[in-house]
Amino acid sequence: MLFKTVSVVGLGYIGLPTAAVLASRGLQVIGIDVSQHAVDTINQGKIHIVEPDLDIVVRSVVSTGNLRATLIPEPADAFMIAVPTPFKQDHQPDLSYIKTAAETIAPVLQPGNLVILESTSPVGATEQLAGWLAQYRPDLSFPQQAGEQADINVAHCPERVLPGHVLQELVSNDRIIGGMTPRCAERAIELYQTFVRGECFVTDNRTAEMAKLTENASRDVGIAFANELSIICDKLKINVWELIKLANRHPRVDILNPGPGVGGHCIAVDPWFIVSSAPEEARLIRTAREVNDSKPGYVIAQVVKAADQFKKPVIACLGLAFKADIDDLRESPALQIVQQLAGKNVGELIAVEPNIKQVPESLADKGVVHMSLHDALEHANIVLVLVDHKQFKAVDKLLLAAKVVIDTRGLSSN
């Protein structure tokens, strides 16, 4: 069965680019979101997030009528769920968004439909999704009930794209497709092959879920090593950036760069899903998370120490996003650091984030002002580099010569 209509549930950093790319291949795409602002913006051919070139694609597919957004679910041949999967206060996975998505699409499901969970999820989440759908639609059969003969096929295909390069990587990256049955996987491949040039690897849904978690946990462990190394080097008065460059000259060594912590909706979250599934066994993964979660506190202590040198400390905090050249503040260690500094009253705080128009209320309410890079450097006596945005990389180092610089990204060492 060829797919003509696809519904994408969740029009955020993954859902909207996916919907746009599908629409660009000639499919009729119905985007569903809970935000009236997002729906209205997309239907105007505009975007509500920052991602290079996405505005061009969205404008094109909306103008041709291949993409439209709505708050109300409609029937489709396939449904792709791309909603957040955060964790709760105790680091247990929060599947409430997936459950809500199931409730949303259940009334419009029809025999022959395909449902794909793209959200990065703990092991077992795809089966949980299928269970919720079966509960809401007892008149239909699902893979856990009818196997290959199920009315509805269910699969998991985790997104694995890099913010800032999403449109390119959606097409070029290999995909892991985990079907609840071989038939489910086969149908999912049919859909992904409409836009994916990379290879599609078939497995079961649990292995597909664990594969994405493993990818991000591996990165987290590597970053934790670099972050721990940076703290050791501070103590021993060694330039960690020079050290890493030299160590990486070894043909089999590839140390990552340290930073102020780990942010984003993947690496800072996903390893906890593994820990929650196997708390006694995931010792290294848990320790890496704890190392990375503690790094913001170390940076804050450095700033407090530097502020003690000044009668009126003015601290320019360069960057709030979780990585360079995007506007995404989710799980951002930079944002966390500035929030905590504001709560400590260490001095006047200036936020410089060129990818957003205004600072979040959590900062504005505490007196943090948003300035241009030029103005911030003119006013500040302490410069805290939290994100390596391209604008910050281009700063003339002479402008920093008379200031105390706390550089978590190694810009001053380049």
C-alpha positions in Angstrom: 0.0 0.0 0.0 1.4 3.3 -1.0 1.1 6.2 1.4 -0.7 9.3 0.2 -1.5 11.1 3.4 0.7 11.3 6.5 -0.1 13.0 9.8 2.8 14.2 11.9 1.9 14.7 15.6 4.1 17.3 17.3 5.4 20.2 15.1 8.6 21.0 17.0 12.3 20.7 16.2 11.9 17.2 14.7 8.2 17.0 13.7 8.1 20.2 11.6 11.2 19.4 9.5 10.0 15.8 9.0 6.6 17.1 7.9 8.1 19.6 5.6 10.4 17.0 4.0 7.6 14.5 3.5 5.5 17.2 1.9 8.3 18.2 -0.4 8.2 14.6 -1.8 4.6 15.1 -2.9 2.8 13.5 0.1 -0.2 15.3 1.7 0.9 16.0 5.2 -1.3 17.0 8.1 0.6 18.5 11.0 -1.0 18.3 14.4 0.1 20.4 17.4 -1.4 21.6 20.6 -0.1 25.2 20.1 -2.5 27.5 18.2 0.5 29.8 17.6 2.5 27.0 16.0 -0.5 26.0 13.8 -1.2 29.6 12.7 2.4 30.3 12.0 2.9 27.2 9.9 -0.3 27.8 7.9 1.1 31.2 7.0 4.1 29.5 5.5 6.3 30.6 8.4 8.2 28.8 11.1 8.2 29.1 14.9 11.6 27.6 15.5 15.1 28.3 14.3 16.6 25.8 11.8 18.6 26.7 8.7 16.6 26.7 5.5 13.5 25.2 7.1 11.6 28.4 6.4 12.2 28.0 2.7 10.9 24.5 2.6 7.9 25.2 4.8 6.9 28.2 2.7 7.1 26.1 -0.5 5.1 23.1 0.7 2.4 25.3 2.4 2.0 27.3 -0.8 1.5 24.1 -2.8 -1.0 22.8 -0.3 1.0 19.7 0.6 1.4 20.8 4.2 -1.1 22.2 6.6 -1.3 22.4 10.3 -4.3 21.8 12.6 -5.2 21.3 16.3 -7.7 18.6 15.4 -6.6 15.2 14.2 -7.8 13.9 10.8 -7.7 10.5 9.1 -4.4 9.6 7.3 -2.6 6.6 6.0 0.3 6.9 8.5 0.8 8.7 11.7 4.3 9.8 12.9 4.5 10.8 16.6 7.3 13.3 17.4 6.4 14.6 20.8 8.8 15.3 23.8 9.8 12.6 26.2 11.3 14.3 29.2 12.0 12.8 32.6 10.4 13.5 35.9 12.0 14.9 39.0 13.3 11.4 40.0 14.8 10.9 36.5 12.0 8.5 35.6 10.8 8.8 32.0 7.6 10.9 31.5 5.5 9.2 28.7 2.5 11.5 29.2 3.1 13.3 25.9 3.1 10.0 24.0 -0.1 8.9 25.9 -1.7 12.2 24.9 -0.7 11.7 21.3 -2.3 8.2 21.4 -5.5 9.7 22.7 -5.4 12.3 20.0 -5.0 10.0 17.0 -7.0 7.0 18.3 -10.5 8.3 17.2 -9.3 8.7 13.5 -7.4 5.4 13.1 -8.6 3.1 10.4 -7.7 -0.5 9.4 -4.4 -0.5 7.4 -2.9 2.5 9.2 0.7 2.7 10.2 1.7 4.4 13.5 5.4 5.3 14.0 6.9 6.5 17.3 9.8 8.8 16.5 10.2 10.3 20.0 13.3 9.1 21.7 11.9 6.7 24.3 12.8 4.2 27.0 12.7 0.6 26.1 9.1 -0.7 26.0 7.6 2.7 25.0 6.4 1.5 21.6 4.6 -1.4 23.2 3.1 1.0 25.7 1.9 3.2 22.8 0.3 0.2 21.1 -1.3 -0.8 24.4 -2.8 2.7 24.9 -4.1 2.7 21.3 -5.7 -0.7 21.8 -7.4 0.6 25.0 -8.8 3.6 23.2 -9.9 1.6 20.1 -11.0 -1.9 21.2 -12.7 -2.3 17.8 -9.3 -2.5 16.1 -6.5 -5.1 16.4 -2.9 -4.2 17.1 0.4 -6.2 16.8 0.5 -7.3 20.4 -2.9 -8.9 19.9 -3.0 -10.1 16.2 0.7 -10.1 15.1 1.1 -9.8 11.4 -2.7 -9.8 10.9 -3.2 -6.6 13.0 -5.4 -3.9 11.7 -2.9 -1.3 12.7 0.9 -1.6 12.2 3.2 0.0 14.9 6.9 0.7 14.6 9.6 2.8 16.3 12.1 4.8 14.2 14.1 7.2 16.5 15.2 10.5 15.0 19.0 10.9 14.9 19.6 14.4 13.6 21.8 17.3 14.7 20.1 20.6 15.3 21.4 23.1 12.8 21.7 20.3 10.2 18.3 18.7 10.5 17.1 19.0 6.9 20.3 17.5 5.5 20.5 14.7 8.1 16.8 13.7 7.8 17.6 12.7 4.2 21.2 11.5 4.4 21.4 9.7 7.7 20.8 5.9 8.0 17.7 5.0 10.0 17.0 2.2 12.4 13.5 0.9 12.0 12.1 -1.3 14.7 8.8 -3.0 13.9 6.6 -4.8 16.4 6.3 -7.4 13.7 8.3 -7.8 10.4 5.2 -6.5 8.5 5.2 -3.4 10.7 8.9 -2.8 9.9 8.3 -3.4 6.2 5.6 -0.8 6.0 7.7 1.7 7.9 10.5 1.3 5.5 8.1 2.0 2.6 7.3 5.3 4.2 10.9 6.3 5.1 12.2 5.4 1.7 10.1 8.2 0.2 12.7 10.7 1.6 15.6 8.9 3.2 18.7 8.3 1.0 20.6 6.6 3.8 20.2 2.9 4.5 17.2 1.7 6.6 18.2 -1.1 9.0 15.5 -3.3 10.3 15.3 -4.7 13.9 12.7 -5.1 16.6 11.1 -2.2 18.4 13.0 -2.7 21.7 16.4 -2.8 20.0 15.6 0.3 18.0 14.6 2.1 21.2 17.8 1.0 22.9 20.0 1.9 19.9 19.1 5.6 20.1 19.6 5.6 23.9 23.0 3.9 23.4 24.1 6.5 20.8 23.4 9.3 23.2 24.7 7.6 26.3 28.0 6.9 24.5 28.3 10.6 23.7 27.5 11.5 27.3 30.2 9.2 28.6 32.7 10.8 26.3 31.7 14.3 27.3 31.9 13.4 31.0 35.5 12.3 30.5 36.3 15.6 28.8 34.5 17.6 31.5 36.2 15.7 34.3 39.5 16.2 32.5 38.9 20.0 32.4 38.4 20.2 36.1 41.6 18.2 36.8 43.5 20.4 34.4 42.3 23.6 36.2 43.6 22.1 39.4 47.0 21.3 37.9 47.2 24.6 35.9 47.2 22.9 32.5 45.4 24.3 29.4 42.9 21.5 28.8 42.3 22.6 25.2 46.0 22.3 24.3 46.1 19.0 26.1 43.2 17.5 24.2 44.7 18.7 20.9 48.0 17.0 21.7 46.4 13.8 23.0 44.2 13.6 19.9 47.3 13.4 17.7 47.4 9.8 18.7 45.8 7.8 15.9 43.5 5.9 18.2 42.5 8.7 20.6 39.5 11.0 20.0 38.7 13.0 23.1 35.7 15.3 22.9 35.7 18.9 24.0 34.5 19.9 27.5 31.8 22.5 28.1 29.7 23.9 30.9 27.6 20.8 31.1 25.4 18.9 28.7 22.1 20.1 27.3 19.4 19.5 24.7 16.5 17.1 24.6 18.7 14.0 23.9 22.1 13.6 25.5 21.1 15.2 28.8 17.9 13.1 29.1 18.3 9.7 27.3 20.9 8.1 29.4 18.6 8.3 32.4 16.1 6.1 30.5 18.8 3.4 30.5 19.5 4.0 34.1 15.8 3.7 35.0 15.5 0.4 33.1 18.6 -1.2 34.7 19.6 0.9 37.8 22.0 -1.7 39.3 23.8 -2.4 36.1 24.1 1.1 34.5 27.0 2.3 36.8 29.2 4.0 34.2 26.2 5.6 32.5 24.9 7.0 35.8 28.3 8.3 36.8 28.7 10.1 33.5 25.3 11.8 33.9 26.3 12.8 37.4 29.7 14.3 36.2 28.0 16.3 33.5 25.1 17.4 35.7 27.7 18.7 38.2 29.7 20.8 35.7 27.4 23.8 35.9 28.0 24.0 39.6 31.7 24.1 39.0 31.4 26.9 36.5 29.2 28.9 38.9 31.8 28.6 41.6 34.4 30.0 39.2 32.2 33.0 38.4 31.5 33.7 42.1 35.2 33.6 42.8 35.9 36.0 39.9 33.1 38.4 41.0 34.8 38.7 44.5 37.6 40.6 42.8 35.3 43.5 41.8 33.4 46.1 43.8 30.7 46.1 41.1 31.0 43.0 39.0 29.3 43.1 35.7 29.1 39.6 34.1 28.5 39.1 30.4 27.1 35.6 29.9 27.7 34.7 26.2 25.1 32.2 25.1 21.9 30.6 26.5 21.2 27.9 24.0 22.4 24.3 24.6 24.7 24.3 21.6 26.1 26.6 19.0 24.1 28.6 16.4 20.6 27.5 17.4 17.8 29.0 19.6 17.0 25.8 21.5 17.2 26.3 25.3 15.9 22.9 26.3 18.0 21.3 29.1 20.6 24.0 28.4 23.4 24.1 31.0 24.1 27.7 29.9 20.6 28.8 30.8 20.8 26.8 34.1 24.1 28.6 35.0 22.7 32.1 34.3 19.5 31.3 36.3 21.5 30.1 39.3 23.9 33.1 39.1 20.9 35.4 39.1 19.7 33.7 42.3 23.0 34.3 44.0 23.1 38.1 43.4 26.8 37.9 42.4 26.5 41.1 40.4 24.9 42.6 37.3 24.2 39.9 34.8 24.0 40.5 31.0 22.8 37.7 28.7 24.0 37.7 25.1 22.0 35.2 22.9 21.9 36.3 19.3 19.4 33.6 18.3 16.5 34.8 20.5 14.7 38.1 20.7 14.3 38.3 24.5 15.5 36.3 27.5 13.1 33.9 29.2 10.9 35.2 31.9 12.9 33.2 34.4 15.8 35.5 33.7 14.0 38.7 33.1 12.2 38.4 36.4 15.6 38.3 38.2 16.9 41.4 36.5 19.0 39.7 33.8 19.2 42.1 30.8 19.6 41.1 27.2 22.2 43.0 25.2 24.0 42.9 21.9 27.5 41.3 22.0 29.1 44.7 21.4 27.3 46.5 24.2 27.8 43.6 26.7 31.6 43.5 26.1 31.7 47.3 26.6 29.9 47.1 30.0 31.3 43.9 31.5 34.4 43.3 33.5 33.8 39.5 33.6 33.1 37.5 30.4 31.6 34.1 30.8 31.7 32.1 27.6 29.0 29.4 27.7 28.2 28.7 24.0 30.5 28.8 21.0 28.1 30.7 18.7 29.8 31.9 15.5 29.4 35.6 16.6 31.5 34.8 19.7 34.2 33.0 17.8 34.7 36.2 15.7 35.3 38.4 18.7 38.6 40.3 18.6 40.6 38.9 21.5 42.0 42.4 22.2 38.5 43.3 23.4 38.9 40.7 26.2 42.4 41.5 27.2 41.4 43.8 30.2 38.6 41.5 31.4 38.4 38.3 33.5 37.4 35.6 31.0 35.9 32.3 32.1 35.9 30.3 28.9 34.0 27.0 29.1 34.2 26.5 25.3 37.9 27.1 24.6 37.3 30.1 22.3 40.2 32.0 23.9 42.5 29.1 23.2 41.9 29.0 19.4 
